[in-house]
Amino acid sequence: MKVNSDVLEDVKGLSPKLLGRMKKEAVECPVKKTTISFIECFTCNNFITRVKGMVYCKGELL
């Protein structure tokens, strides 16, 4: 999936192998109601955790 370069700057400290894996993953965003890249979800202020592919977030508007 395409990832915004601003989002990639936020996760610059992670290993390249982990970033590559995260770029390929897509999740259903509970706030936006669309499919987005997991990196975008991970850097969101609403993100709490992800367990077995299920995303848990605060659900507040962005």
Contact map, one row per residue, 1 for C-alpha under 8 A:
11100000000000000000001111000000000010000000000000000000000000
11110000000000000000001000000000000010000000000000000000000000
11111011000000000000001000000000000010110000000000000000000000
01111111000000000000000000000000000000000000000000000000000000
00111111100000000000000000000000000000000000000000000000000000
00011111110000000000000000000000000000000000000000000000000000
00111111111000000000000000000000000000110010000000000000000000
00111111111100000000000000000000000000100000000000000000000000
00001111111100000000000000000000000000000000000000000000000000
00000111111100000000000000000000000000000010000000000000000000
00000011111111000000000000000000000000000010000000000000000000
00000001111111000000000000000000000000000000000000000000000000
00000000001111100000000000000000000000000000000000000000000000
00000000001111110110000000000000000000000000000000000000000000
00000000000011111110000000000000000000000000000000000000000000
00000000000001111111000000000000000000000000000000000000000000
00000000000000111111100000000000000000000000000000000000000000
00000000000001111111110000000000000000000000000000000000000000
00000000000001111111111000000000000000100000000000000000000000
00000000000000011111111100000000000000000000000000000000000000
00000000000000001111111110000000000000000000000000000000000000
00000000000000000111111110000000000011100000000000000000000000
11100000000000000011111111000000000011100000000000000000000000
10000000000000000001111111000000000010000000000000000000000000
10000000000000000000111111100000000011000000000000000000000000
10000000000000000000001111110000001111000000000000000000000000
00000000000000000000000011111000001111001000000000001010000000
00000000000000000000000001111100111100000000000000000010000000
00000000000000000000000000111111111100001000000000000010000000
00000000000000000000000000011111110000000000000000000010101000
00000000000000000000000000001111100000000000000000000000001111
00000000000000000000000000001111110000000000000000000000000000
00000000000000000000000000011111111000000000000000000000000000
00000000000000000000000000011101111100000000000000000000000000
00000000000000000000000001111000111110000000000000000000000000
00000000000000000000000001111000011111011000000000000000000000
11100000000000000000011111100000001111111000000000000000000000
00000000000000000000011011100000000111111100000000000000000000
00100011000000000010011000000000000011111110000000000000000000
00100010000000000000000000000000000111111111000000000000000000
00000000000000000000000000101000000111111111001000000000000000
00000000000000000000000000000000000001111111001000000000000000
00000010011000000000000000000000000000111111101000000000000000
00000000000000000000000000000000000000011111111000000000000000
00000000000000000000000000000000000000000011111000000000000000
00000000000000000000000000000000000000000001111100000000111100
00000000000000000000000000000000000000001111111110000011110000
00000000000000000000000000000000000000000000011111000011110000
00000000000000000000000000000000000000000000001111100011100000
00000000000000000000000000000000000000000000000111111111000000
00000000000000000000000000000000000000000000000011111110000000
00000000000000000000000000000000000000000000000001111100000000
00000000000000000000000000100000000000000000000001111110000000
00000000000000000000000000000000000000000000000001111111000000
00000000000000000000000000111100000000000000001111101111100000
00000000000000000000000000000000000000000000001111000111110000
00000000000000000000000000000100000000000000011110000011111000
00000000000000000000000000000000000000000000011100000001111100
00000000000000000000000000000110000000000000010000000000111110
00000000000000000000000000000010000000000000010000000000011111
00000000000000000000000000000010000000000000000000000000001111
00000000000000000000000000000010000000000000000000000000000111
